[in-house]
Amino acid sequence: MKRLILVRHAKAEPLTDAKDDFGRQLKKRGIKDVRLISDHLIGKRIVPDTIISSPAHRALQTAQIMAGAYSIPEIEIIKLPLIYEGYTIEQFLKEIALRARMVDSLMVVGHNPEIAMTAVQLTGDRFFNFPTTATASIVFSVSDWNQIKVGSGRTELFVFPKELKDRK
């Protein structure tokens, strides 16, 4: 079994407050939301072996906070420009198969609309609302990442910060 955890980066400053889109920083709320989601995933025993992130600052910050929660050294986060620049599902599957060869659980931190569309394409589920820090854990009944096909995943969990805050 393989598990792919797709995360949209946390709440970031608006583009009007940043030098450029790539360098946008997380807001305080975003940092709190990442910790909330990380704790929830740990409680559900949904923990990645490896993290791939967009190199954009807001995504990388999200990945770094999550890596800390899972005791993954920051230096081991794989920065993949393709996640920021946009990709087809075929490009995405090829890259994760290449980079996650030796792991069973992989987290990818990226941006909308691609991260939500990836979840839709892999599961067939409809993720119409994929807010910041939303996380979809998708499982595949395969032994190798190369065996993953469009529509072959099953949504194990879908969660976002507001949902968790509303439960309290």
C-alpha positions in Angstrom: 0.0 0.0 0.0 1.1 3.5 -0.8 -0.2 6.7 0.9 0.0 10.1 -0.7 -0.8 13.1 1.6 -1.7 16.2 -0.5 -1.5 19.5 1.4 -2.4 23.0 0.2 0.0 25.5 1.8 -1.3 27.4 4.9 -2.8 30.9 4.9 -0.3 33.4 3.5 0.0 37.1 3.3 -1.7 38.7 0.3 0.3 39.4 -2.8 -0.1 43.1 -2.1 1.9 42.7 1.1 4.7 40.7 -0.5 7.6 41.5 -2.9 6.4 38.8 -5.2 4.2 35.7 -5.3 7.1 33.3 -4.7 8.2 35.0 -1.5 4.9 35.3 0.2 5.1 34.4 4.0 2.7 32.5 6.2 0.4 34.5 8.4 0.2 33.7 12.1 -3.1 32.0 11.5 -1.4 29.9 8.8 1.3 28.7 11.2 -1.3 27.8 13.8 -3.4 25.9 11.2 -0.3 23.9 10.1 0.2 22.8 13.7 -3.5 21.9 14.1 -3.5 19.8 10.9 -0.1 18.1 11.8 -1.4 17.2 15.3 -4.6 15.8 13.8 -2.7 13.7 11.3 -0.4 12.3 14.0 -3.5 11.4 16.0 -4.8 9.5 13.0 -1.4 7.9 12.4 -1.1 9.5 9.0 2.5 10.4 9.0 4.8 10.8 5.9 8.2 9.2 5.5 9.2 11.9 3.1 8.0 15.4 2.2 8.1 17.1 -1.3 7.3 20.8 -1.4 7.0 23.6 -3.8 10.0 25.8 -3.3 7.7 28.9 -2.9 8.2 30.3 0.6 4.7 29.8 1.9 4.6 26.1 0.8 8.1 25.5 2.1 7.2 27.1 5.5 4.2 24.8 5.7 6.4 21.8 4.8 9.0 22.8 7.4 6.5 23.1 10.2 5.0 19.7 9.3 8.5 18.1 9.0 9.2 19.3 12.6 6.0 17.7 13.8 6.9 14.4 12.2 10.6 14.6 13.2 11.8 14.8 9.6 14.9 16.9 9.3 14.2 20.1 7.3 17.2 19.3 5.1 15.4 16.2 3.9 12.5 18.1 2.4 12.6 17.7 -1.4 12.1 21.1 -3.1 10.5 20.4 -6.5 10.0 23.5 -8.8 7.3 21.6 -10.8 5.0 21.8 -7.8 5.1 25.7 -8.0 5.2 26.0 -11.8 2.2 23.7 -12.6 2.1 20.2 -13.9 0.0 17.6 -15.6 -1.1 14.5 -13.7 1.3 12.4 -15.7 4.2 14.7 -14.8 3.2 14.6 -11.2 3.0 10.8 -11.1 6.3 10.4 -12.8 8.1 12.8 -10.4 6.7 11.1 -7.2 7.6 7.7 -8.5 11.1 8.9 -9.1 11.6 10.7 -5.8 9.6 8.5 -3.4 10.9 5.1 -4.6 11.9 3.8 -1.2 9.0 5.1 0.9 5.4 4.1 1.5 4.0 7.4 2.7 4.7 10.7 0.9 3.5 14.2 1.6 3.3 16.8 -1.1 2.8 20.5 -0.2 1.7 22.6 -3.0 -0.8 25.2 -4.3 -4.3 25.4 -5.7 -5.7 24.7 -8.2 -3.2 21.9 -8.9 -3.2 20.3 -5.5 -7.0 20.0 -5.4 -7.1 18.8 -9.0 -4.5 16.2 -8.3 -6.7 14.8 -5.5 -9.7 14.8 -7.8 -7.9 13.1 -10.6 -6.4 10.4 -8.4 -9.6 9.5 -6.5 -12.5 10.6 -8.6 -13.9 12.4 -5.5 -15.0 16.0 -5.7 -13.0 18.4 -3.6 -14.9 21.6 -4.4 -13.6 23.3 -1.3 -9.9 22.9 -0.8 -9.0 25.8 1.5 -5.6 26.7 2.8 -4.0 23.9 4.8 -6.6 21.4 3.5 -5.1 17.9 3.5 -6.2 14.8 1.6 -4.7 11.5 2.5 -5.1 9.1 -0.5 -4.2 5.4 -0.3 -3.4 3.1 -3.2 -3.5 -0.7 -3.3 -0.1 -0.9 -5.0 3.4 -1.9 -4.0 5.2 0.6 -6.3 4.6 4.3 -7.0 4.9 3.5 -10.7 1.7 1.5 -10.5 -0.5 4.5 -9.5 -3.0 5.5 -12.2 -5.6 8.2 -12.5 -8.7 7.2 -10.5 -6.9 4.4 -8.6 -6.8 6.1 -5.2 -9.2 6.0 -2.3 -9.6 9.0 0.0 -8.6 7.9 3.5 -9.1 11.4 5.1 -9.9 14.9 4.0 -9.6 17.7 6.6 -9.1 21.4 6.8 -8.5 23.8 9.8 -12.0 25.3 10.0 -13.6 21.8 10.3 -11.3 20.9 13.2 -11.9 24.3 14.9 -15.7 23.9 14.5 -15.5 20.5 16.3 -14.1 22.1 19.5 
